[in-house]
Amino acid sequence: MTYHSVVCVKQVPDTANVTAEAMKEDGTVNRGALPAIFNPEDLNALEAALAVRDQYGGTVTVLTMGPPKAGEVLRECLYRGADRAILLTDRRAAASDTLATSYILAQAVKAIGETYGKFDFVFCGRQAIDGDTAQVGPQCAEKLGVTQITYMEELLSAKEDSVVVRRNVGNGWETVEAKLPVLITVIDTANEPRPAAAKRVMWHKRARVPLEVAGDVRKEMPDASDEDRQAETERRVARLAERDLVMEQWDLDRIGADLDRCGLSGSPTKVFRIQSIVLTKEGFKDIPPTEEGITQMIQELVVDRTLG
């Protein structure tokens, strides 16, 4: 029995390197001011899918939604062993909240199943570091109409129509069995993501989606006409296709999405308030490890309402 696994990955801003320019005046994230990285737990999800393929056979399809530069995380997936990579990019998907994003991804997963054969597993990282909501995976499972297993710690076994998984429940773990197909969210302690393979890097570093090629042509031919740039883009894409180096590029029409459920119009989440917390206190106060010192600390923290 072999399995077709779909892995949803995301390119995110590196929140560990936040600068003063990280927020725009309207309170939204200035993604251009932060370096973009592979969402950490999505690497664990990819490793889980690759491990299933290694043990049982099958294929791994990777899907990401984002601008053309998100093609970089797809190449990272190919470097590690993914069989197929798809970029879903469409300006009409901009400003999607978790509800709209999960709908779009679910439609894309359905389209992958229709195009490349039914999927058995959908793997997602537990959450993305730019939002930390952990909502997209479960919402996607709901829209796909499949069973979900969250917080996967280890995939114990897989049969023809079911899978057994150990999941983390915070203060312990539990073993669950579910019918296939199933969507699984993976935590960072589930595995150690494999490094990129040198041979695959040497080959797939040239892989591009058509929009990336078009962007390269615009930079290199700034004074050319639109017709000349289009012709050069098509020529370069054709050359890449001959070497099987064109990653798939889908839009909302390709997956049959209802536009009213995508982007801003499909996103009911509204920002109520944004607060910028500025710490103005300088220095520190040394509290002696005595009963008198502890009493003094409690006085300052509680009685003087330093806390609340």
C-alpha positions in Angstrom: 0.0 0.0 0.0 1.4 3.4 -1.0 0.2 6.8 0.1 -0.2 10.2 -1.5 0.6 12.9 1.0 -0.1 16.6 0.6 1.9 19.0 2.7 0.8 22.6 3.3 3.8 24.9 4.0 4.2 28.6 4.4 6.8 31.3 4.0 6.7 33.5 7.1 8.5 36.6 8.3 11.3 35.8 10.8 9.7 37.0 14.0 12.9 36.3 15.9 14.5 39.3 14.1 11.9 42.0 14.7 13.1 45.5 14.1 11.5 49.0 14.6 10.3 48.8 11.0 8.4 45.5 11.5 5.0 47.2 11.9 3.3 49.6 9.5 1.4 52.7 10.7 -1.9 50.8 10.3 -0.7 48.1 12.7 -0.2 45.4 10.1 3.1 43.5 9.7 5.6 45.1 7.3 6.7 41.8 5.8 9.2 43.6 3.5 11.2 44.7 6.6 11.7 41.1 7.9 13.6 38.3 6.3 11.4 35.5 5.0 11.9 31.9 6.3 10.3 28.5 6.1 7.7 28.2 8.9 9.5 25.9 11.4 6.7 23.4 12.2 5.9 23.1 8.5 9.4 21.5 8.1 8.3 18.9 10.7 5.1 18.3 8.6 7.2 17.9 5.5 9.5 15.4 7.3 6.5 13.4 8.5 5.3 13.1 4.9 8.7 12.1 3.6 9.0 9.5 6.3 5.6 8.0 5.3 6.9 7.8 1.7 10.2 6.3 2.8 8.5 3.6 4.8 5.5 2.8 2.7 6.1 4.3 -0.7 4.0 6.8 -2.6 4.4 10.5 -3.4 4.7 13.8 -1.6 3.0 16.9 -3.0 3.8 20.3 -1.4 1.5 23.3 -1.6 2.0 26.9 -0.5 -0.1 30.0 -0.9 1.7 33.3 -1.3 3.4 35.7 -3.7 6.0 34.5 -6.3 8.8 34.8 -3.8 7.2 32.0 -1.9 8.7 29.7 -4.6 11.8 29.7 -2.4 10.1 27.4 0.3 9.0 25.1 -2.5 12.6 24.7 -3.7 13.5 24.0 -0.1 10.9 21.2 -0.1 12.3 19.8 -3.4 15.8 19.9 -1.9 14.6 17.6 0.9 12.8 15.2 -1.3 9.3 16.3 -2.2 8.1 14.9 -5.5 6.0 17.8 -6.6 5.6 21.5 -5.7 2.7 23.8 -6.3 2.5 27.6 -5.7 -1.0 29.0 -5.4 -0.7 32.7 -6.1 -3.4 35.2 -6.8 -3.8 38.9 -5.8 -7.5 38.2 -5.1 -6.4 36.0 -2.2 -4.6 38.9 -0.5 -5.6 39.8 3.1 -7.1 36.4 3.7 -7.6 35.5 7.4 -7.5 32.0 8.7 -11.1 31.2 7.5 -10.4 32.4 3.9 -7.0 30.8 3.9 -8.3 27.4 5.0 -11.0 27.5 2.4 -8.5 28.3 -0.4 -6.1 25.6 0.8 -8.9 23.0 1.0 -10.0 23.8 -2.5 -6.4 23.4 -3.7 -6.1 20.1 -1.9 -9.2 18.9 -3.6 -7.8 20.0 -6.9 -4.6 18.1 -6.2 -6.6 15.0 -5.5 -8.5 15.4 -8.8 -5.3 16.0 -10.8 -2.9 13.5 -9.2 -5.1 10.9 -7.6 -6.8 10.8 -4.2 -4.8 12.0 -1.2 -4.4 9.9 1.9 -2.7 12.3 4.2 -2.6 16.1 4.5 0.2 17.3 6.8 0.4 20.8 8.2 2.6 22.4 10.9 0.7 23.0 14.1 0.8 26.8 13.6 2.7 29.5 11.8 5.0 31.8 13.8 3.5 35.0 12.2 0.0 34.3 13.6 0.2 31.5 16.2 -3.5 30.7 15.8 -3.2 27.0 15.0 -6.5 27.4 13.2 -5.8 26.8 9.5 -5.1 23.1 9.8 -8.3 22.2 11.7 -10.4 24.6 9.6 -9.0 23.0 6.4 -9.9 19.5 7.7 -13.5 20.7 8.3 -13.8 22.1 4.8 -12.3 18.9 3.3 -14.7 16.8 5.3 -11.9 14.5 6.6 -10.9 13.4 10.1 -8.2 15.5 11.8 -5.5 14.6 14.3 -3.8 17.5 15.9 -0.5 17.8 17.8 1.1 14.7 16.2 4.1 13.5 18.1 4.7 10.2 16.2 3.0 8.3 13.4 3.1 4.7 14.8 1.6 2.7 11.9 -0.4 2.9 8.7 -2.7 0.3 7.2 -4.6 0.3 4.0 -7.5 2.4 5.3 -6.3 3.7 8.7 -3.4 5.3 10.6 -2.4 5.1 14.3 -0.8 8.3 15.7 0.5 9.3 19.1 -0.5 12.9 19.9 0.7 15.3 22.6 -2.0 16.5 25.0 0.1 18.9 27.0 0.6 16.9 30.2 0.9 13.5 28.5 0.0 11.7 25.3 -2.7 9.6 23.8 -2.8 7.1 21.0 -5.5 7.5 18.4 -6.6 5.6 15.3 -8.3 7.3 12.3 -9.7 6.3 9.0 -8.0 7.6 5.9 -7.9 10.2 4.4 -6.8 12.3 7.4 -5.4 15.7 8.1 -2.6 15.8 10.7 -1.0 18.8 12.3 2.6 18.2 13.4 4.5 19.7 16.4 8.1 20.6 16.5 9.1 17.6 18.7 7.7 15.0 16.3 10.9 14.6 14.3 14.2 16.1 13.2 13.8 17.5 9.7 16.3 16.1 7.3 18.8 18.5 5.7 18.7 19.4 2.0 20.4 16.8 -0.2 23.4 18.2 -2.1 22.5 16.6 -5.5 18.9 17.8 -5.2 20.1 21.3 -4.4 22.4 21.4 -7.4 19.5 20.4 -9.7 16.4 22.0 -8.2 18.1 25.4 -7.4 17.1 26.3 -11.0 13.4 25.4 -10.5 11.1 28.3 -10.9 7.4 29.1 -11.2 6.5 31.2 -14.3 5.9 34.4 -12.3 9.5 34.2 -10.9 10.8 33.9 -14.4 8.7 36.9 -15.5 10.2 38.9 -12.5 13.7 38.0 -13.5 13.0 39.1 -17.1 11.6 42.5 -16.0 14.8 43.2 -13.9 17.1 42.2 -16.8 15.1 43.9 -19.6 13.7 47.1 -18.0 13.6 49.0 -21.3 12.1 46.2 -23.4 8.5 46.3 -24.6 5.9 44.1 -22.9 5.8 41.9 -26.0 9.5 41.3 -25.9 9.5 40.6 -22.2 6.6 38.2 -22.6 8.4 36.4 -25.5 11.6 36.1 -23.4 9.6 34.8 -20.4 7.9 32.1 -22.5 11.3 31.1 -24.0 12.9 30.7 -20.6 9.9 28.8 -19.2 10.0 26.4 -22.2 13.7 25.8 -21.6 13.1 25.0 -17.9 10.2 22.7 -18.8 12.4 20.7 -21.0 14.5 19.8 -17.9 11.4 19.4 -15.7 12.3 22.5 -13.7 9.0 24.4 -13.9 7.1 24.3 -10.6 3.3 24.5 -11.0 1.6 27.8 -10.6 -2.1 27.8 -9.8 -4.6 30.6 -9.2 -8.1 30.8 -7.7 -9.8 29.9 -11.0 -7.7 26.8 -11.3 -9.0 25.4 -8.0 -12.6 26.5 -8.6 -12.7 28.9 -5.6 -15.7 31.0 -4.8 -14.2 34.5 -4.8 -16.7 35.7 -2.1 -14.9 33.3 0.3 -11.4 34.5 -0.6 -9.3 37.5 0.3 -10.7 40.4 2.2 -14.4 39.7 1.3 -14.1 36.2 2.7 -12.3 37.3 5.9 -14.7 38.2 8.8 -11.8 38.8 11.2 -11.6 42.4 12.2 -8.8 44.1 14.3 -10.4 45.6 17.4 -7.4 47.2 18.9 -3.7 47.4 18.4 -1.4 48.2 21.3 2.2 49.1 21.2 3.8 48.1 24.5 6.8 50.2 25.4 8.9 49.3 28.4 10.2 52.5 30.0 11.6 51.2 33.3 15.4 51.1 33.4 17.8 49.3 35.6 16.9 46.6 38.2 16.3 46.2 41.9 18.1 43.6 44.0 15.8 41.8 46.4 17.6 40.1 49.3 16.7 36.4 49.8 15.2 37.1 53.3 11.7 37.1 54.7 11.9 40.9 54.8 13.0 41.1 51.2 10.2 38.8 50.0 7.6 40.8 52.0 8.9 44.0 50.4 8.6 42.4 46.9 5.1 41.3 47.5 4.2 44.8 48.8 5.5 46.4 45.6 4.0 43.8 43.2 0.6 43.2 44.8 -0.3 45.8 47.3 1.1 48.7 45.3 -0.6 47.1 42.2 2.5 46.8 40.1 0.7 43.7 38.9 -2.8 44.7 37.7 
